[in-house]
Amino acid sequence: MSAQFIQEVVLDHDDALASEERSDVMTFLASDGLLYDTLRLEFFSYVGLSDRDALLRPKVSYDVADGFEVLVGADLFMGDEGVFGAYDANDSVYAKLKYSF
């Protein structure tokens, strides 16, 4: 499990710039292995405190057999503005099959 706080400040900010003078962001990651680490759960979030937007990334993977893994995840965008809020209508779900030899 981990979390971080990131603050970006643009010194001598000019209103003509596309970026804000100050932005505050937090990230959070939690992951756990179950069933002797064959099942892995992960949740990652990127939350823009300044713009009140977020990216949530839940993910589940399962080792079916030696060298064969199945993974399912999603990218969920939230907010009305900001880096992630601009993609609010573009959520996605994905699946991945991986064979290693």
CNS distance restraints for C-alpha pairs under 8 A (distance, minus, plus):
assign (resid   1 and name CA) (resid  28 and name CA) 7.59 0.50 0.50
assign (resid   1 and name CA) (resid  29 and name CA) 5.48 0.50 0.50
assign (resid   1 and name CA) (resid  30 and name CA) 4.42 0.50 0.50
assign (resid   1 and name CA) (resid  31 and name CA) 6.47 0.50 0.50
assign (resid   2 and name CA) (resid  28 and name CA) 5.82 0.50 0.50
assign (resid   2 and name CA) (resid  29 and name CA) 5.22 0.50 0.50
assign (resid   2 and name CA) (resid  30 and name CA) 6.66 0.50 0.50
assign (resid   3 and name CA) (resid  26 and name CA) 7.16 0.50 0.50
assign (resid   3 and name CA) (resid  27 and name CA) 5.43 0.50 0.50
assign (resid   3 and name CA) (resid  28 and name CA) 4.36 0.50 0.50
assign (resid   3 and name CA) (resid  29 and name CA) 6.34 0.50 0.50
assign (resid   4 and name CA) (resid  26 and name CA) 5.59 0.50 0.50
assign (resid   4 and name CA) (resid  27 and name CA) 5.33 0.50 0.50
assign (resid   4 and name CA) (resid  28 and name CA) 6.72 0.50 0.50
assign (resid   5 and name CA) (resid  24 and name CA) 7.35 0.50 0.50
assign (resid   5 and name CA) (resid  25 and name CA) 5.86 0.50 0.50
assign (resid   5 and name CA) (resid  26 and name CA) 4.51 0.50 0.50
assign (resid   5 and name CA) (resid  27 and name CA) 6.69 0.50 0.50
assign (resid   6 and name CA) (resid  24 and name CA) 5.86 0.50 0.50
assign (resid   6 and name CA) (resid  25 and name CA) 5.10 0.50 0.50
assign (resid   6 and name CA) (resid  26 and name CA) 6.13 0.50 0.50
assign (resid   7 and name CA) (resid  22 and name CA) 7.18 0.50 0.50
assign (resid   7 and name CA) (resid  23 and name CA) 5.74 0.50 0.50
assign (resid   7 and name CA) (resid  24 and name CA) 4.59 0.50 0.50
assign (resid   7 and name CA) (resid  25 and name CA) 6.36 0.50 0.50
assign (resid   8 and name CA) (resid  22 and name CA) 5.57 0.50 0.50
assign (resid   8 and name CA) (resid  23 and name CA) 5.27 0.50 0.50
assign (resid   8 and name CA) (resid  24 and name CA) 6.59 0.50 0.50
assign (resid   9 and name CA) (resid  21 and name CA) 5.81 0.50 0.50
assign (resid   9 and name CA) (resid  22 and name CA) 4.51 0.50 0.50
assign (resid   9 and name CA) (resid  23 and name CA) 6.73 0.50 0.50
assign (resid  10 and name CA) (resid  20 and name CA) 7.62 0.50 0.50
assign (resid  10 and name CA) (resid  21 and name CA) 5.11 0.50 0.50
assign (resid  10 and name CA) (resid  22 and name CA) 6.38 0.50 0.50
assign (resid  11 and name CA) (resid  21 and name CA) 7.51 0.50 0.50
assign (resid  13 and name CA) (resid  17 and name CA) 7.51 0.50 0.50
assign (resid  13 and name CA) (resid  21 and name CA) 5.67 0.50 0.50
assign (resid  23 and name CA) (resid  48 and name CA) 7.69 0.50 0.50
assign (resid  23 and name CA) (resid  49 and name CA) 7.53 0.50 0.50
assign (resid  23 and name CA) (resid  50 and name CA) 5.51 0.50 0.50
assign (resid  23 and name CA) (resid  51 and name CA) 7.97 0.50 0.50
assign (resid  24 and name CA) (resid  48 and name CA) 6.20 0.50 0.50
assign (resid  24 and name CA) (resid  49 and name CA) 5.32 0.50 0.50
assign (resid  24 and name CA) (resid  50 and name CA) 5.41 0.50 0.50
assign (resid  25 and name CA) (resid  46 and name CA) 7.15 0.50 0.50
assign (resid  25 and name CA) (resid  47 and name CA) 5.66 0.50 0.50
assign (resid  25 and name CA) (resid  48 and name CA) 4.52 0.50 0.50
assign (resid  25 and name CA) (resid  49 and name CA) 5.43 0.50 0.50
assign (resid  25 and name CA) (resid  50 and name CA) 7.26 0.50 0.50
assign (resid  26 and name CA) (resid  46 and name CA) 5.96 0.50 0.50
assign (resid  26 and name CA) (resid  47 and name CA) 5.21 0.50 0.50
assign (resid  26 and name CA) (resid  48 and name CA) 6.56 0.50 0.50
assign (resid  26 and name CA) (resid  49 and name CA) 7.15 0.50 0.50
assign (resid  27 and name CA) (resid  44 and name CA) 7.35 0.50 0.50
assign (resid  27 and name CA) (resid  45 and name CA) 5.53 0.50 0.50
assign (resid  27 and name CA) (resid  46 and name CA) 4.54 0.50 0.50
assign (resid  27 and name CA) (resid  47 and name CA) 6.19 0.50 0.50
assign (resid  28 and name CA) (resid  43 and name CA) 7.94 0.50 0.50
assign (resid  28 and name CA) (resid  44 and name CA) 5.67 0.50 0.50
assign (resid  28 and name CA) (resid  45 and name CA) 5.25 0.50 0.50
assign (resid  28 and name CA) (resid  46 and name CA) 6.74 0.50 0.50
assign (resid  29 and name CA) (resid  42 and name CA) 7.38 0.50 0.50
assign (resid  29 and name CA) (resid  43 and name CA) 5.76 0.50 0.50
assign (resid  29 and name CA) (resid  44 and name CA) 4.48 0.50 0.50
assign (resid  29 and name CA) (resid  45 and name CA) 6.62 0.50 0.50
assign (resid  30 and name CA) (resid  42 and name CA) 5.75 0.50 0.50
assign (resid  30 and name CA) (resid  43 and name CA) 5.32 0.50 0.50
assign (resid  30 and name CA) (resid  44 and name CA) 6.58 0.50 0.50
assign (resid  31 and name CA) (resid  40 and name CA) 7.14 0.50 0.50
assign (resid  31 and name CA) (resid  41 and name CA) 5.45 0.50 0.50
assign (resid  31 and name CA) (resid  42 and name CA) 4.17 0.50 0.50
assign (resid  31 and name CA) (resid  43 and name CA) 6.33 0.50 0.50
assign (resid  32 and name CA) (resid  40 and name CA) 5.77 0.50 0.50
assign (resid  32 and name CA) (resid  41 and name CA) 5.38 0.50 0.50
assign (resid  32 and name CA) (resid  42 and name CA) 6.61 0.50 0.50
assign (resid  33 and name CA) (resid  37 and name CA) 4.50 0.50 0.50
assign (resid  33 and name CA) (resid  38 and name CA) 7.01 0.50 0.50
assign (resid  33 and name CA) (resid  39 and name CA) 5.74 0.50 0.50
assign (resid  33 and name CA) (resid  40 and name CA) 4.47 0.50 0.50
assign (resid  33 and name CA) (resid  41 and name CA) 6.46 0.50 0.50
assign (resid  34 and name CA) (resid  38 and name CA) 6.44 0.50 0.50
assign (resid  34 and name CA) (resid  39 and name CA) 5.09 0.50 0.50
assign (resid  34 and name CA) (resid  40 and name CA) 6.19 0.50 0.50
assign (resid  35 and name CA) (resid  39 and name CA) 5.91 0.50 0.50
assign (resid  38 and name CA) (resid  61 and name CA) 7.93 0.50 0.50
assign (resid  38 and name CA) (resid  62 and name CA) 5.47 0.50 0.50
assign (resid  38 and name CA) (resid  63 and name CA) 4.90 0.50 0.50
assign (resid  38 and name CA) (resid  64 and name CA) 7.61 0.50 0.50
assign (resid  39 and name CA) (resid  60 and name CA) 7.31 0.50 0.50
assign (resid  39 and name CA) (resid  61 and name CA) 5.81 0.50 0.50
assign (resid  39 and name CA) (resid  62 and name CA) 4.50 0.50 0.50
assign (resid  39 and name CA) (resid  63 and name CA) 6.58 0.50 0.50
assign (resid  40 and name CA) (resid  60 and name CA) 5.73 0.50 0.50
assign (resid  40 and name CA) (resid  61 and name CA) 5.20 0.50 0.50
assign (resid  40 and name CA) (resid  62 and name CA) 6.38 0.50 0.50
assign (resid  41 and name CA) (resid  58 and name CA) 7.83 0.50 0.50
assign (resid  41 and name CA) (resid  59 and name CA) 6.06 0.50 0.50
assign (resid  41 and name CA) (resid  60 and name CA) 4.76 0.50 0.50
assign (resid  41 and name CA) (resid  61 and name CA) 6.73 0.50 0.50
assign (resid  42 and name CA) (resid  58 and name CA) 5.85 0.50 0.50
assign (resid  42 and name CA) (resid  59 and name CA) 5.10 0.50 0.50
assign (resid  42 and name CA) (resid  60 and name CA) 6.33 0.50 0.50
assign (resid  43 and name CA) (resid  56 and name CA) 7.46 0.50 0.50
assign (resid  43 and name CA) (resid  57 and name CA) 5.73 0.50 0.50
assign (resid  43 and name CA) (resid  58 and name CA) 4.42 0.50 0.50
assign (resid  43 and name CA) (resid  59 and name CA) 6.26 0.50 0.50
assign (resid  44 and name CA) (resid  56 and name CA) 6.02 0.50 0.50
assign (resid  44 and name CA) (resid  57 and name CA) 5.02 0.50 0.50
assign (resid  44 and name CA) (resid  58 and name CA) 6.35 0.50 0.50
assign (resid  45 and name CA) (resid  54 and name CA) 7.02 0.50 0.50
assign (resid  45 and name CA) (resid  55 and name CA) 5.61 0.50 0.50
assign (resid  45 and name CA) (resid  56 and name CA) 4.49 0.50 0.50
assign (resid  45 and name CA) (resid  57 and name CA) 6.06 0.50 0.50
assign (resid  46 and name CA) (resid  54 and name CA) 5.49 0.50 0.50
assign (resid  46 and name CA) (resid  55 and name CA) 5.12 0.50 0.50
assign (resid  46 and name CA) (resid  56 and name CA) 6.57 0.50 0.50
assign (resid  47 and name CA) (resid  52 and name CA) 7.22 0.50 0.50
assign (resid  47 and name CA) (resid  53 and name CA) 5.98 0.50 0.50
assign (resid  47 and name CA) (resid  54 and name CA) 4.30 0.50 0.50
assign (resid  47 and name CA) (resid  55 and name CA) 6.52 0.50 0.50
assign (resid  48 and name CA) (resid  52 and name CA) 5.40 0.50 0.50
assign (resid  48 and name CA) (resid  53 and name CA) 5.09 0.50 0.50
assign (resid  48 and name CA) (resid  54 and name CA) 5.81 0.50 0.50
assign (resid  48 and name CA) (resid  82 and name CA) 7.53 0.50 0.50
assign (resid  49 and name CA) (resid  53 and name CA) 7.11 0.50 0.50
assign (resid  51 and name CA) (resid  79 and name CA) 7.87 0.50 0.50
assign (resid  51 and name CA) (resid  81 and name CA) 6.27 0.50 0.50
assign (resid  51 and name CA) (resid  82 and name CA) 5.19 0.50 0.50
assign (resid  52 and name CA) (resid  79 and name CA) 6.16 0.50 0.50
assign (resid  52 and name CA) (resid  80 and name CA) 7.94 0.50 0.50
assign (resid  52 and name CA) (resid  81 and name CA) 7.65 0.50 0.50
assign (resid  52 and name CA) (resid  82 and name CA) 7.52 0.50 0.50
assign (resid  53 and name CA) (resid  77 and name CA) 7.66 0.50 0.50
assign (resid  53 and name CA) (resid  78 and name CA) 5.36 0.50 0.50
assign (resid  53 and name CA) (resid  79 and name CA) 4.20 0.50 0.50
assign (resid  53 and name CA) (resid  80 and name CA) 6.98 0.50 0.50
assign (resid  53 and name CA) (resid  81 and name CA) 6.73 0.50 0.50
assign (resid  53 and name CA) (resid  82 and name CA) 6.18 0.50 0.50
assign (resid  53 and name CA) (resid  83 and name CA) 7.47 0.50 0.50
assign (resid  53 and name CA) (resid  84 and name CA) 5.77 0.50 0.50
assign (resid  53 and name CA) (resid  85 and name CA) 5.09 0.50 0.50
assign (resid  54 and name CA) (resid  77 and name CA) 5.87 0.50 0.50
assign (resid  54 and name CA) (resid  78 and name CA) 5.07 0.50 0.50
assign (resid  54 and name CA) (resid  79 and name CA) 6.52 0.50 0.50
assign (resid  54 and name CA) (resid  84 and name CA) 5.68 0.50 0.50
assign (resid  54 and name CA) (resid  85 and name CA) 6.79 0.50 0.50
assign (resid  55 and name CA) (resid  75 and name CA) 6.76 0.50 0.50
assign (resid  55 and name CA) (resid  76 and name CA) 5.61 0.50 0.50
assign (resid  55 and name CA) (resid  77 and name CA) 4.70 0.50 0.50
assign (resid  55 and name CA) (resid  78 and name CA) 6.40 0.50 0.50
assign (resid  55 and name CA) (resid  84 and name CA) 6.13 0.50 0.50
assign (resid  56 and name CA) (resid  74 and name CA) 7.86 0.50 0.50
assign (resid  56 and name CA) (resid  75 and name CA) 5.97 0.50 0.50
assign (resid  56 and name CA) (resid  76 and name CA) 5.03 0.50 0.50
assign (resid  56 and name CA) (resid  77 and name CA) 6.53 0.50 0.50
assign (resid  57 and name CA) (resid  73 and name CA) 6.97 0.50 0.50
assign (resid  57 and name CA) (resid  74 and name CA) 5.58 0.50 0.50
assign (resid  57 and name CA) (resid  75 and name CA) 4.96 0.50 0.50
assign (resid  57 and name CA) (resid  76 and name CA) 6.40 0.50 0.50
assign (resid  58 and name CA) (resid  73 and name CA) 5.64 0.50 0.50
assign (resid  58 and name CA) (resid  74 and name CA) 5.80 0.50 0.50
assign (resid  58 and name CA) (resid  75 and name CA) 7.38 0.50 0.50
assign (resid  59 and name CA) (resid  71 and name CA) 7.22 0.50 0.50
assign (resid  59 and name CA) (resid  72 and name CA) 5.82 0.50 0.50
assign (resid  59 and name CA) (resid  73 and name CA) 4.12 0.50 0.50
assign (resid  59 and name CA) (resid  74 and name CA) 6.65 0.50 0.50
assign (resid  60 and name CA) (resid  71 and name CA) 5.73 0.50 0.50
assign (resid  60 and name CA) (resid  72 and name CA) 5.42 0.50 0.50
assign (resid  60 and name CA) (resid  73 and name CA) 6.26 0.50 0.50
assign (resid  61 and name CA) (resid  69 and name CA) 6.89 0.50 0.50
assign (resid  61 and name CA) (resid  70 and name CA) 5.57 0.50 0.50
assign (resid  61 and name CA) (resid  71 and name CA) 4.11 0.50 0.50
assign (resid  61 and name CA) (resid  72 and name CA) 6.35 0.50 0.50
assign (resid  62 and name CA) (resid  69 and name CA) 5.65 0.50 0.50
assign (resid  62 and name CA) (resid  70 and name CA) 5.33 0.50 0.50
assign (resid  62 and name CA) (resid  71 and name CA) 6.41 0.50 0.50
assign (resid  63 and name CA) (resid  67 and name CA) 7.52 0.50 0.50
assign (resid  63 and name CA) (resid  68 and name CA) 5.91 0.50 0.50
assign (resid  63 and name CA) (resid  69 and name CA) 4.41 0.50 0.50
assign (resid  63 and name CA) (resid  70 and name CA) 6.48 0.50 0.50
assign (resid  64 and name CA) (resid  68 and name CA) 5.68 0.50 0.50
assign (resid  64 and name CA) (resid  69 and name CA) 5.74 0.50 0.50
assign (resid  64 and name CA) (resid  70 and name CA) 7.06 0.50 0.50
assign (resid  65 and name CA) (resid  69 and name CA) 7.27 0.50 0.50
assign (resid  67 and name CA) (resid  98 and name CA) 7.66 0.50 0.50
assign (resid  67 and name CA) (resid  99 and name CA) 5.36 0.50 0.50
assign (resid  67 and name CA) (resid 100 and name CA) 4.63 0.50 0.50
assign (resid  67 and name CA) (resid 101 and name CA) 6.23 0.50 0.50
assign (resid  68 and name CA) (resid  97 and name CA) 7.43 0.50 0.50
assign (resid  68 and name CA) (resid  98 and name CA) 5.69 0.50 0.50
assign (resid  68 and name CA) (resid  99 and name CA) 4.55 0.50 0.50
assign (resid  68 and name CA) (resid 100 and name CA) 6.47 0.50 0.50
assign (resid  69 and name CA) (resid  97 and name CA) 5.89 0.50 0.50
assign (resid  69 and name CA) (resid  98 and name CA) 5.08 0.50 0.50
assign (resid  69 and name CA) (resid  99 and name CA) 6.49 0.50 0.50
assign (resid  70 and name CA) (resid  95 and name CA) 7.45 0.50 0.50
assign (resid  70 and name CA) (resid  96 and name CA) 5.84 0.50 0.50
assign (resid  70 and name CA) (resid  97 and name CA) 4.77 0.50 0.50
assign (resid  70 and name CA) (resid  98 and name CA) 6.44 0.50 0.50
assign (resid  71 and name CA) (resid  95 and name CA) 5.60 0.50 0.50
assign (resid  71 and name CA) (resid  96 and name CA) 5.00 0.50 0.50
assign (resid  71 and name CA) (resid  97 and name CA) 6.46 0.50 0.50
assign (resid  72 and name CA) (resid  93 and name CA) 7.54 0.50 0.50
assign (resid  72 and name CA) (resid  94 and name CA) 5.80 0.50 0.50
assign (resid  72 and name CA) (resid  95 and name CA) 4.42 0.50 0.50
assign (resid  72 and name CA) (resid  96 and name CA) 6.43 0.50 0.50
assign (resid  73 and name CA) (resid  93 and name CA) 5.82 0.50 0.50
assign (resid  73 and name CA) (resid  94 and name CA) 5.43 0.50 0.50
assign (resid  73 and name CA) (resid  95 and name CA) 6.48 0.50 0.50
assign (resid  74 and name CA) (resid  91 and name CA) 7.46 0.50 0.50
assign (resid  74 and name CA) (resid  92 and name CA) 5.53 0.50 0.50
assign (resid  74 and name CA) (resid  93 and name CA) 4.20 0.50 0.50
assign (resid  74 and name CA) (resid  94 and name CA) 6.03 0.50 0.50
assign (resid  75 and name CA) (resid  91 and name CA) 5.60 0.50 0.50
assign (resid  75 and name CA) (resid  92 and name CA) 5.22 0.50 0.50
assign (resid  75 and name CA) (resid  93 and name CA) 6.45 0.50 0.50
assign (resid  76 and name CA) (resid  88 and name CA) 7.71 0.50 0.50
assign (resid  76 and name CA) (resid  90 and name CA) 7.82 0.50 0.50
assign (resid  76 and name CA) (resid  91 and name CA) 4.79 0.50 0.50
assign (resid  76 and name CA) (resid  92 and name CA) 6.67 0.50 0.50
assign (resid  77 and name CA) (resid  84 and name CA) 5.82 0.50 0.50
assign (resid  77 and name CA) (resid  85 and name CA) 6.33 0.50 0.50
assign (resid  77 and name CA) (resid  87 and name CA) 6.05 0.50 0.50
assign (resid  77 and name CA) (resid  88 and name CA) 4.75 0.50 0.50
assign (resid  77 and name CA) (resid  89 and name CA) 7.42 0.50 0.50
assign (resid  77 and name CA) (resid  90 and name CA) 7.00 0.50 0.50
assign (resid  77 and name CA) (resid  91 and name CA) 5.84 0.50 0.50
assign (resid  78 and name CA) (resid  84 and name CA) 6.58 0.50 0.50
assign (resid  78 and name CA) (resid  85 and name CA) 5.28 0.50 0.50
assign (resid  78 and name CA) (resid  87 and name CA) 7.67 0.50 0.50
assign (resid  78 and name CA) (resid  88 and name CA) 5.11 0.50 0.50
assign (resid  79 and name CA) (resid  84 and name CA) 6.94 0.50 0.50
assign (resid  79 and name CA) (resid  85 and name CA) 4.01 0.50 0.50
assign (resid  79 and name CA) (resid  86 and name CA) 7.42 0.50 0.50
assign (resid  79 and name CA) (resid  88 and name CA) 6.19 0.50 0.50
assign (resid  80 and name CA) (resid  85 and name CA) 4.81 0.50 0.50
assign (resid  80 and name CA) (resid  86 and name CA) 6.55 0.50 0.50
assign (resid  80 and name CA) (resid  88 and name CA) 7.08 0.50 0.50
assign (resid  81 and name CA) (resid  85 and name CA) 4.43 0.50 0.50
assign (resid  81 and name CA) (resid  86 and name CA) 5.37 0.50 0.50
assign (resid  82 and name CA) (resid  86 and name CA) 6.02 0.50 0.50
assign (resid  83 and name CA) (resid  87 and name CA) 7.78 0.50 0.50
assign (resid  84 and name CA) (resid  88 and name CA) 6.85 0.50 0.50
assign (resid  87 and name CA) (resid  91 and name CA) 7.58 0.50 0.50
